[in-house]
Amino acid sequence: MSTALIDWRTTEGQLKPYVLDEHGTETEATWCPQPGSQVLFLQCPVEEVLYEGTRGPGKTDALLMDFAQTTGQGFGAEWRGILFRQTFPQLSDVIVKSNKWFPLIFPGIKYNASAHIWTWPTGETLTFSYGMRESDYWNYHGKEWPWLCFEELTTWADPKFFLKMFSCCRASRPGMPRKIRASTNPYGPGHNWVKMRYDLPVPPGEILGSLIEERGDEGEIIPARMAIHGCLDENQILLTADPNYKGKIIASARGNKAQLAAWLQGSWDIVAGGMFDDLWDATRHVVPPFDIPSSWRIDRSFDWGSSAPFAVGWWAESDGSDLRLADGRICSTVKGDLFRIGEWYGWNGEPNEGVRMIDKDIAKGIIERELALGIYDRCKAGPADGSIFNDENGVCIASNMMAPMFVEGEKRRIRFVRADKRPGTRKAGWELMRQRLLAANPGEAGPREFPGLFIFSTCRQFIRTVPVLPRDLDKDPDDVDTSTEDHIADEARYRVMFSGWRPKSSRARGVPS
């Protein structure tokens, strides 16, 4: 869709497009893409494209028009599309918008409300459907859709259904496009895997993200993919009709800078409504590695996983003594400050997928890493997922992991204690983590008085997964969404609860929840 001959003019308080045809006749267009991300999205030749960004750049309209622009090109009924949400009620907005535009632009088009299918006079069809889990793929197995679309991609907690449906993006007609399209805001349980898949964020001031080209394990070519960033400022139709729309967003996010950044800048560094996003500040909470003073306690925490990732975290707890940074500076600490000094995340490189290691191999890997870090002799027993202490049919994971074994020619062992997982401790643990994040960065409250939580810059998986954890807004806003990549957060929660520190003053309890 070219915008070369489009003239945008404000008429009766509305911004409208006017188009010049080949005869020089000017007519008002029903719909045209606005300059910027909408135009680039509709013109993008890459097979898999994510349209992401702030609230309000017109992503849903662009998805609908991306399919519609290939109708009437001679492909007829072979040009078929399907647009997914997780549940049918979530499709209501896209159905309303399609009813607004399609009958005006395509005379003779018909909508089957019971089957949720648009049929063009020339035979093309667009279906609105839903699928949540990987197993839902079997409802569509064997079918062909050369245009495959997912709206609000981060609402899927993992990419399994999304990727499984790729096998349906096919057609036998040569020369016909094959497209995988998606839209999203930086929000939701799938935030992390979407961010990683598309190498987000798009660099500041740019619209087109990185072109990602890969090959599979057998050398096969995987469809190229990229992200396109949309911004509310591009949607002049909306801002002309509602000049105060930005003010409404600012008012609704008042007091939450992270939420405001997500809604107005489309920031992928936070998630609006997350468990920690309103407190997390990488400039304060992430610190460069330093030599651990000999008087500090070092221990480890552990969250079990096999098909899902396991997580090991190593921690240093301050006794209140000063520390020396690598650049020679001396820094004071508060007694009880927790520093995450190392980690091992048992994943296969795909979000929320484990490596299926057996318990004894994990224990051996822990010992090998502690020897490499030079902390094996100092590392004390820390909290582990209580499930590993259960005896199931004569098998106890904890017993297997804590049994002596030969590592580097010597008999060595590790120990754990059972993490506190009594009823109510999950939410209490999240609140205590929030208390510590606040204590690490008191802002205008003055000098630090209470022990904080700090992360070595080398602990990349904590930094990737924990600050953006969303709350479970549907079931319990005081808990995290357990469908997300929460394994490191669980392991860190065990360690925070293991500490003897609890807030004792009203000021310490003043962290917003």
C-alpha positions as CSV (number, residue, x, y, z in Angstrom):
1,M,0.0,0.0,0.0
2,S,1.7,3.1,-1.2
3,T,1.2,6.5,0.5
4,A,2.8,8.5,-2.3
5,L,-0.5,10.0,-3.5
6,I,-2.2,10.3,-0.1
7,D,-3.0,13.7,1.3
8,W,-4.0,13.8,5.0
9,R,-6.3,16.7,5.9
10,T,-8.4,17.6,9.0
11,T,-12.1,17.9,8.2
12,E,-14.7,18.6,10.9
13,G,-12.3,17.6,13.6
14,Q,-11.3,14.3,11.9
15,L,-8.1,13.5,10.1
16,K,-9.0,11.9,6.8
17,P,-7.0,10.5,3.8
18,Y,-7.6,11.8,0.3
19,V,-6.2,9.9,-2.7
20,L,-5.4,11.0,-6.3
21,D,-6.1,8.4,-8.9
22,E,-4.3,8.1,-12.3
23,H,-6.7,10.6,-13.8
24,G,-6.0,13.2,-11.2
25,T,-9.3,12.8,-9.5
26,E,-9.2,13.2,-5.7
27,T,-11.5,11.0,-3.5
28,E,-11.7,10.4,0.2
29,A,-10.3,7.0,1.1
30,T,-12.1,4.7,3.5
31,W,-8.9,3.6,5.1
32,C,-5.2,4.2,4.5
33,P,-2.1,3.2,6.5
34,Q,-0.6,6.1,8.4
35,P,3.0,7.0,7.7
36,G,5.5,5.1,9.9
37,S,5.1,1.7,11.4
38,Q,1.7,0.9,9.7
39,V,3.1,1.5,6.2
40,L,6.3,-0.5,7.0
41,F,4.3,-3.4,8.4
42,L,2.0,-3.6,5.4
43,Q,5.0,-3.4,3.0
44,C,7.3,-5.7,4.9
45,P,8.5,-8.7,2.8
46,V,9.8,-10.7,5.8
47,E,7.8,-13.9,6.4
48,E,7.4,-13.6,10.2
49,V,6.8,-10.1,11.5
50,L,5.8,-8.9,15.0
51,Y,4.1,-5.5,15.2
52,E,4.8,-4.3,18.8
53,G,4.9,-1.0,20.7
54,T,2.9,1.4,22.7
55,R,-0.8,1.6,23.1
56,G,-2.6,3.1,20.2
57,P,-0.5,3.0,17.0
58,G,-3.2,1.0,15.1
59,K,-1.9,-2.5,15.3
60,T,-5.2,-4.3,15.0
61,D,-6.3,-2.4,11.9
62,A,-2.9,-3.1,10.3
63,L,-3.3,-6.9,11.0
64,L,-6.7,-6.9,9.2
65,M,-5.4,-4.9,6.3
66,D,-2.3,-7.0,5.9
67,F,-4.5,-10.0,5.0
68,A,-7.0,-7.9,3.0
69,Q,-4.3,-6.3,0.7
70,T,-3.7,-9.6,-1.0
71,T,-7.4,-10.3,-1.8
72,G,-8.5,-9.7,-5.3
73,Q,-5.0,-10.7,-6.6
74,G,-6.2,-13.8,-8.5
75,F,-5.5,-16.3,-5.7
76,G,-9.2,-16.8,-4.9
77,A,-10.1,-19.3,-2.3
78,E,-6.5,-20.4,-1.9
79,W,-5.7,-17.2,-0.1
80,R,-6.8,-18.2,3.4
81,G,-6.0,-16.5,6.7
82,I,-6.6,-17.3,10.3
83,L,-6.3,-14.9,13.2
84,F,-5.9,-16.2,16.8
85,R,-6.5,-15.1,20.3
86,Q,-6.4,-17.4,23.3
87,T,-10.2,-17.4,23.9
88,F,-13.1,-16.4,21.7
89,P,-14.2,-13.4,24.0
90,Q,-10.8,-11.9,23.4
91,L,-11.6,-11.7,19.7
92,S,-14.5,-9.2,20.2
93,D,-12.4,-6.1,19.4
94,V,-11.0,-7.5,16.2
95,I,-14.4,-8.6,15.1
96,V,-15.9,-5.2,15.7
97,K,-13.1,-3.5,13.8
98,S,-13.4,-5.9,10.9
99,N,-17.2,-5.2,10.7
100,K,-16.3,-1.5,10.7
101,W,-14.0,-1.6,7.7
102,F,-14.5,-4.7,5.5
103,P,-18.1,-4.0,4.3
104,L,-17.1,-0.4,3.4
105,I,-14.0,-1.4,1.5
106,F,-15.1,-4.7,-0.1
107,P,-18.7,-4.5,-1.4
108,G,-20.3,-8.0,-1.4
109,I,-18.1,-9.4,1.4
110,K,-20.0,-11.6,3.8
111,Y,-19.5,-12.6,7.5
112,N,-20.6,-15.9,8.9
113,A,-21.1,-15.0,12.6
114,S,-21.5,-18.6,13.7
115,A,-18.3,-19.8,12.0
116,H,-16.5,-16.4,12.5
117,I,-15.4,-16.3,8.8
118,W,-15.2,-13.5,6.3
119,T,-15.6,-14.5,2.7
120,W,-14.7,-12.1,-0.1
121,P,-16.7,-12.1,-3.4
122,T,-13.5,-13.4,-5.1
123,G,-13.3,-16.4,-2.7
124,E,-10.7,-15.5,-0.1
125,T,-11.5,-16.3,3.5
126,L,-10.3,-14.9,6.9
127,T,-11.2,-16.9,10.0
128,F,-11.2,-15.7,13.6
129,S,-10.3,-18.5,16.0
130,Y,-8.7,-19.3,19.3
131,G,-6.1,-21.7,20.8
132,M,-4.3,-21.5,24.2
133,R,-2.2,-24.7,24.7
134,E,0.1,-26.7,22.5
135,S,-2.5,-29.5,22.4
136,D,-5.0,-27.1,20.7
137,Y,-2.9,-27.4,17.6
138,W,-4.6,-30.7,16.8
139,N,-7.8,-28.8,16.1
140,Y,-6.1,-27.3,13.1
141,H,-3.7,-30.1,12.1
142,G,-3.5,-30.8,8.3
143,K,-5.1,-27.5,7.3
144,E,-3.6,-24.8,5.2
145,W,-3.4,-21.1,6.0
146,P,-0.8,-19.1,4.0
147,W,-1.6,-16.2,6.3
148,L,-1.3,-17.0,10.0
149,C,-1.8,-14.3,12.7
150,F,-1.7,-14.0,16.5
151,E,-3.0,-10.9,18.2
152,E,-1.5,-9.9,21.6
153,L,1.2,-12.5,21.4
154,T,2.4,-12.0,25.0
155,T,-0.8,-13.4,26.3
156,W,0.5,-16.8,25.4
157,A,2.7,-17.9,28.3
158,D,5.0,-19.9,26.1
159,P,5.6,-20.2,22.3
160,K,4.5,-23.8,21.9
161,F,1.1,-23.3,20.3
162,F,2.4,-20.4,18.3
163,L,5.3,-22.4,16.9
164,K,3.3,-25.6,16.3
165,M,0.9,-23.7,14.1
166,F,3.8,-22.8,11.8
167,S,3.3,-26.1,10.1
168,C,-0.1,-24.9,8.8
169,C,1.4,-21.8,7.1
170,R,1.6,-23.4,3.7
171,A,-0.1,-23.6,0.3
172,S,0.4,-25.4,-3.0
173,R,-0.1,-22.3,-5.1
174,P,3.3,-21.0,-6.4
175,G,3.9,-17.3,-6.1
176,M,1.4,-16.8,-3.3
177,P,2.8,-15.1,-0.2
178,R,3.3,-17.0,3.1
179,K,3.0,-14.7,6.1
180,I,3.2,-15.1,9.9
181,R,2.0,-12.0,11.5
182,A,1.5,-11.0,15.2
183,S,0.9,-7.9,17.4
184,T,1.5,-7.2,21.0
185,N,2.3,-4.7,23.7
186,P,5.2,-5.3,26.2
187,Y,2.9,-6.9,28.8
188,G,1.7,-10.3,29.8
189,P,2.9,-13.8,30.8
190,G,4.7,-14.3,27.5
191,H,6.8,-11.1,27.8
192,N,10.1,-12.9,28.1
193,W,9.9,-15.3,25.3
194,V,8.6,-12.7,22.9
195,K,11.3,-10.3,23.9
196,M,14.0,-12.9,23.3
197,R,12.5,-14.3,20.0
198,Y,12.5,-10.9,18.3
199,D,15.6,-9.4,19.9
200,L,13.6,-6.6,21.6
201,P,13.6,-3.7,22.2
202,V,14.0,-2.1,18.8
203,P,16.8,0.5,19.1
204,P,15.6,3.9,20.3
205,G,14.4,6.2,17.5
206,E,14.0,3.4,15.0
207,I,11.0,1.5,13.7
208,L,12.5,-1.6,12.1
209,G,14.1,-4.2,14.4
210,S,16.9,-6.7,13.7
211,L,16.4,-9.1,10.8
212,I,16.9,-12.5,12.5
213,E,17.9,-15.4,10.2
214,E,18.6,-18.9,11.5
215,R,19.1,-22.5,10.5
216,G,17.7,-25.5,12.2
217,D,19.6,-28.4,13.7
218,E,19.8,-30.1,10.4
219,G,20.9,-27.0,8.5
220,E,17.4,-26.2,7.2
221,I,16.5,-22.6,6.7
222,I,14.1,-21.2,9.3
223,P,11.8,-18.3,8.1
224,A,13.4,-15.0,8.8
225,R,11.7,-12.8,11.3
226,M,11.8,-9.2,12.6
227,A,9.9,-6.8,14.8
228,I,8.4,-3.4,13.8
229,H,7.9,-0.8,16.5
230,G,4.7,1.3,16.6
231,C,4.2,4.5,18.6
232,L,1.1,6.3,19.6
233,D,2.5,9.5,18.2
234,E,2.1,8.0,14.7
235,N,-1.6,7.6,15.1
236,Q,-2.6,11.1,14.2
237,I,-6.2,10.0,13.5
238,L,-6.6,9.0,17.1
239,L,-4.8,12.0,18.5
240,T,-6.8,14.4,16.3
241,A,-10.1,12.9,17.4
242,D,-9.0,12.7,21.0
243,P,-6.3,15.3,21.8
244,N,-6.3,14.3,25.5
245,Y,-5.7,10.6,25.0
246,K,-2.0,10.8,26.2
247,G,-3.2,12.7,29.3
248,K,-5.6,9.8,30.0
249,I,-2.8,7.3,29.8
250,I,-0.6,9.4,32.1
251,A,-3.4,9.8,34.6
252,S,-4.2,6.1,34.6
253,A,-0.5,5.3,35.3
254,R,0.0,8.0,37.9
255,G,2.6,7.0,40.4
256,N,4.0,4.1,38.4
257,K,6.8,5.2,36.2
258,A,7.4,1.7,34.9
259,Q,3.8,1.3,33.8
260,L,3.9,4.7,32.1
261,A,7.0,3.7,30.2
262,A,5.3,0.5,29.0
263,W,2.2,2.3,27.8
264,L,3.7,5.4,26.3
265,Q,7.1,4.2,25.1
266,G,6.4,0.4,24.7
267,S,9.3,-0.4,27.0
268,W,10.4,-4.0,27.0
269,D,12.5,-3.4,30.2
270,I,9.4,-3.7,32.4
271,V,5.9,-5.1,32.4
272,A,3.1,-2.9,33.5
273,G,1.4,-4.5,36.4
274,G,4.4,-6.7,37.2
275,M,5.3,-8.0,40.6
276,F,8.6,-6.0,40.8
277,D,8.6,-3.5,37.8
278,D,7.6,-0.5,40.0
279,L,10.6,-1.1,42.3
280,W,13.3,-2.5,40.0
281,D,16.1,-0.1,39.0
282,A,19.0,-1.8,37.3
283,T,21.3,1.1,38.1
284,R,20.9,0.4,41.8
285,H,20.1,-3.3,42.0
286,V,22.6,-4.6,39.6
287,V,26.2,-4.3,40.8
288,P,29.6,-5.4,39.3
289,P,31.2,-8.6,40.9
290,F,33.6,-8.1,43.8
291,D,35.6,-10.3,46.1
292,I,33.3,-11.5,48.9
293,P,34.7,-10.5,52.4
294,S,35.8,-13.5,54.4
295,S,33.4,-12.7,57.2
296,W,30.3,-12.9,55.0
297,R,28.1,-16.0,54.7
298,I,27.9,-17.7,51.4
299,D,25.1,-20.3,50.6
300,R,23.0,-21.5,47.7
301,S,19.3,-21.9,46.9
302,F,17.7,-24.3,44.5
303,D,14.4,-24.8,42.6
304,W,13.9,-28.2,41.0
305,G,13.0,-28.7,37.4
306,S,13.3,-31.4,34.7
307,S,11.0,-30.7,31.8
308,A,10.9,-27.2,33.1
309,P,14.1,-25.4,34.0
310,F,15.9,-25.8,37.4
311,A,17.6,-22.9,39.0
312,V,20.6,-22.6,41.4
313,G,21.5,-19.3,43.0
314,W,24.6,-18.5,45.0
315,W,24.3,-15.8,47.6
316,A,26.5,-13.7,49.9
317,E,25.0,-12.2,53.0
318,S,26.7,-9.1,54.5
319,D,27.6,-8.9,58.2
320,G,27.6,-5.1,57.8
321,S,31.2,-4.8,57.0
322,D,32.5,-2.7,54.1
323,L,33.4,-4.1,50.7
324,R,36.0,-3.2,48.1
325,L,34.9,-2.9,44.5
326,A,37.1,-4.0,41.6
327,D,37.9,-0.3,40.9
328,G,39.2,0.1,44.5
329,R,36.3,2.0,45.9
330,I,35.1,1.2,49.4
331,C,31.4,0.8,49.8
332,S,29.4,0.3,53.0
333,T,26.7,-2.3,53.4
334,V,23.8,-2.9,55.8
335,K,23.9,-6.1,57.9
336,G,21.7,-8.6,56.1
337,D,22.2,-7.2,52.6
338,L,21.8,-10.1,50.1
339,F,24.0,-10.3,47.0
340,R,23.3,-12.8,44.3
341,I,26.8,-13.7,43.2
342,G,26.3,-16.6,40.8
343,E,23.6,-18.7,39.1
344,W,23.1,-21.8,37.0
345,Y,19.9,-22.0,35.0
346,G,19.0,-25.4,33.7
347,W,17.3,-24.5,30.4
348,N,17.8,-25.5,26.8
349,G,17.9,-21.9,25.5
350,E,14.1,-21.8,25.0
351,P,12.0,-20.0,27.6
352,N,10.5,-22.3,30.2
353,E,12.0,-25.4,28.7
354,G,14.3,-27.6,30.9
355,V,17.2,-29.9,30.0
356,R,16.0,-33.0,31.8
357,M,19.1,-33.6,33.8
358,I,19.0,-36.2,36.5
359,D,19.5,-35.1,40.1
360,K,23.0,-36.5,40.6
361,D,24.3,-34.8,37.6
362,I,22.8,-31.5,38.8
363,A,24.6,-32.0,42.2
364,K,27.8,-32.7,40.4
365,G,27.4,-29.6,38.3
366,I,26.8,-27.5,41.5
367,I,30.0,-28.8,43.1
368,E,32.0,-28.2,39.9
369,R,30.8,-24.6,39.7
370,E,31.5,-23.9,43.3
371,L,35.0,-25.2,42.8
372,A,35.4,-22.9,39.8
373,L,34.1,-20.0,41.8
374,G,36.4,-20.8,44.6
375,I,33.5,-21.0,47.1
376,Y,33.1,-24.7,47.6
377,D,34.7,-24.8,51.1
378,R,32.7,-21.6,52.1
379,C,29.3,-22.5,50.7
380,K,26.8,-23.5,53.4
381,A,23.5,-25.3,53.1
382,G,20.7,-23.1,51.8
383,P,17.0,-23.5,51.0
384,A,15.8,-25.9,48.3
385,D,12.4,-26.6,46.8
386,G,10.6,-28.7,49.4
387,S,9.4,-31.2,46.8
388,I,12.9,-32.7,46.4
389,F,12.7,-34.0,50.0
390,N,9.6,-36.1,49.3
391,D,10.1,-39.8,49.0
392,E,8.2,-41.2,46.0
393,N,8.4,-44.9,45.5
394,G,11.7,-45.1,47.3
395,V,13.2,-42.3,45.4
396,C,14.2,-39.0,47.1
397,I,15.8,-36.3,44.9
398,A,17.4,-34.6,47.9
399,S,19.0,-37.8,49.2
400,N,20.5,-38.4,45.7
401,M,21.8,-34.9,45.4
402,M,23.3,-34.7,48.9
403,A,25.0,-38.1,48.7
404,P,28.9,-38.0,48.7
405,M,30.4,-38.3,45.2
406,F,33.8,-38.0,43.6
407,V,34.4,-34.8,41.8
408,E,37.9,-33.8,40.5
409,G,39.4,-36.8,42.3
410,E,38.0,-36.1,45.8
411,K,34.9,-37.2,47.6
412,R,32.6,-34.1,48.0
413,R,29.0,-33.3,48.8
414,I,26.5,-30.5,49.0
415,R,23.6,-30.0,51.5
416,F,20.3,-28.3,51.4
417,V,17.6,-27.4,53.9
418,R,13.9,-27.5,53.1
419,A,12.5,-24.2,51.9
420,D,9.6,-22.7,53.8
421,K,6.6,-23.5,51.7
422,R,3.8,-23.4,54.3
423,P,0.5,-21.9,53.2
424,G,0.8,-18.1,52.7
425,T,4.6,-18.1,52.3
426,R,4.5,-17.6,48.5
427,K,2.8,-14.2,48.8
428,A,4.8,-13.4,51.9
429,G,8.0,-14.2,50.0
430,W,7.1,-11.9,47.1
431,E,6.3,-9.1,49.5
432,L,9.7,-9.6,51.3
433,M,11.5,-9.4,48.0
434,R,9.7,-6.2,47.3
435,Q,10.7,-4.9,50.7
436,R,14.3,-5.7,50.0
437,L,14.3,-4.1,46.5
438,L,12.8,-0.9,48.1
439,A,15.4,-1.0,50.9
440,A,18.2,-1.2,48.3
441,N,16.9,2.0,46.6
442,P,15.2,4.1,49.2
443,G,15.2,7.2,47.0
444,E,14.1,10.3,48.9
445,A,13.6,8.3,52.1
446,G,17.2,8.9,53.0
447,P,20.2,6.6,53.7
448,R,19.6,2.9,53.7
449,E,18.6,1.4,57.0
450,F,17.3,-2.0,56.1
451,P,18.9,-4.9,54.2
452,G,18.5,-4.8,50.4
453,L,18.7,-7.2,47.5
454,F,21.4,-6.8,44.9
455,I,22.4,-8.8,41.8
456,F,25.8,-9.4,40.3
457,S,25.8,-8.2,36.6
458,T,26.9,-11.7,35.7
459,C,23.5,-13.2,36.8
460,R,21.9,-12.6,33.4
461,Q,19.0,-15.0,33.8
462,F,17.8,-13.4,37.0
463,I,18.0,-10.0,35.3
464,R,16.2,-11.4,32.2
465,T,13.3,-13.1,34.0
466,V,12.7,-11.7,37.5
467,P,12.2,-7.9,37.0
468,V,9.5,-8.5,34.4
469,L,7.4,-11.2,36.2
470,P,3.7,-10.4,35.8
471,R,1.2,-10.6,38.6
472,D,-1.6,-13.2,38.3
473,L,-4.2,-10.5,37.6
474,D,-6.9,-13.1,36.9
475,K,-6.6,-15.3,40.0
476,D,-4.6,-13.5,42.7
477,P,-2.8,-10.1,42.1
478,D,-0.6,-10.7,45.2
479,D,1.0,-13.7,43.5
480,V,2.9,-14.1,40.3
481,D,1.5,-15.8,37.2
482,T,2.8,-19.3,37.6
483,S,2.5,-20.0,33.9
484,T,5.5,-17.7,33.3
485,E,9.2,-18.3,33.6
486,D,9.2,-18.0,37.4
487,H,11.9,-20.6,38.4
488,I,14.7,-18.2,39.3
489,A,12.2,-16.0,41.2
490,D,11.0,-19.0,43.2
491,E,14.6,-20.0,44.1
492,A,15.4,-16.3,45.1
493,R,12.2,-16.2,47.1
494,Y,13.3,-19.3,49.1
495,R,16.6,-17.5,49.9
496,V,14.9,-14.3,51.0
497,M,12.5,-16.2,53.2
498,F,15.5,-18.1,54.6
499,S,17.0,-14.9,55.9
500,G,16.1,-13.9,59.5
501,W,15.3,-10.3,58.5
502,R,11.7,-9.1,58.5
503,P,10.5,-5.5,58.4
504,K,9.8,-4.2,61.9
505,S,8.7,-0.6,61.3
506,S,5.8,1.1,59.5
507,R,8.4,2.8,57.3
508,A,9.8,-0.5,56.2
509,R,6.3,-1.7,55.4
510,G,5.6,1.3,53.3
511,V,6.4,-0.4,50.1
512,P,3.5,-0.2,47.6
513,S,1.9,-3.5,46.8
